Amino acid sequence: MDKTQQLDNSVIAELQNKDHSEQLKQLDNLSCTHGDIIELLAQYLALSEQDDDSQFDAWYDALCQDQLRVLKAFEIFRAHYEQAH
């Protein structure tokens, strides 16, 4: 199973849980700055909107664990907000 599939599966599992406290605790202990997170999310959104899957895959495969945690939390929070509206 590749990293993308693992992230997708863990996001789906977390969608069942509306309590964000665990994700927030993990994010509070990250080694990246707010600027790092903003840049990561901007790259993620820009690359995911393009048709070049290989470019996205190469970018995604180069992410560290902290960056993957940010993306996972982002997807969980986004899904919860989308469900609420």
C-alpha positions in Angstrom: 0.0 0.0 0.0 1.5 3.4 -1.0 1.6 6.5 1.2 -1.3 8.1 -0.6 -3.5 5.1 0.1 -2.4 5.0 3.7 -3.2 8.7 4.2 -6.6 8.2 2.5 -7.5 5.2 4.7 -6.5 7.0 7.9 -8.4 10.1 6.9 -11.5 8.0 6.2 -11.2 6.3 9.6 -10.8 9.7 11.4 -13.8 11.1 9.7 -15.9 8.8 11.9 -14.4 10.6 14.9 -15.6 14.3 15.3 -13.2 14.9 18.2 -10.2 16.9 16.8 -8.2 17.0 20.0 -5.9 14.2 19.0 -5.0 15.8 15.7 -4.5 19.1 17.4 -2.1 17.6 20.0 -0.1 16.1 17.2 0.0 19.4 15.3 1.1 21.3 18.4 4.2 19.1 18.6 5.4 19.5 15.0 8.8 20.8 14.1 7.5 23.1 11.4 6.5 26.7 11.6 3.1 28.3 10.6 4.8 29.5 7.4 5.9 26.0 6.6 2.4 24.7 7.1 0.9 27.5 4.8 3.5 26.7 2.1 2.8 23.0 2.4 -1.0 23.5 2.0 -0.6 25.9 -0.9 1.6 23.4 -2.7 -0.8 20.6 -1.9 -3.8 22.4 -3.2 -2.0 23.7 -6.3 -0.5 20.3 -7.2 -3.7 18.4 -6.5 -5.6 20.6 -9.0 -3.1 19.8 -11.8 -3.5 16.9 -14.2 0.1 15.7 -13.7 -0.1 12.8 -11.2 3.5 12.0 -11.5 4.5 15.5 -10.3 2.1 15.2 -7.4 3.3 11.7 -6.5 7.0 12.8 -6.6 6.2 15.8 -4.3 4.1 13.7 -2.0 6.7 10.9 -1.7 9.3 13.5 -0.6 7.2 14.7 2.4 8.4 14.0 5.9 6.2 12.6 8.7 5.3 16.0 10.1 4.1 17.2 6.7 2.0 14.1 6.3 0.4 14.7 9.7 -0.5 18.3 8.6 -2.1 17.0 5.4 -4.0 14.3 7.2 -5.3 16.8 9.7 -6.2 19.3 7.0 -8.2 16.7 5.1 -10.0 15.6 8.2 -10.9 19.1 9.3 -11.9 20.1 5.7 -14.2 17.1 5.5 -15.8 17.9 8.8 -16.4 21.5 7.8 -17.8 20.5 4.4 -20.2 18.0 6.1 -21.4 20.8 8.4 -22.3 23.1 5.6 
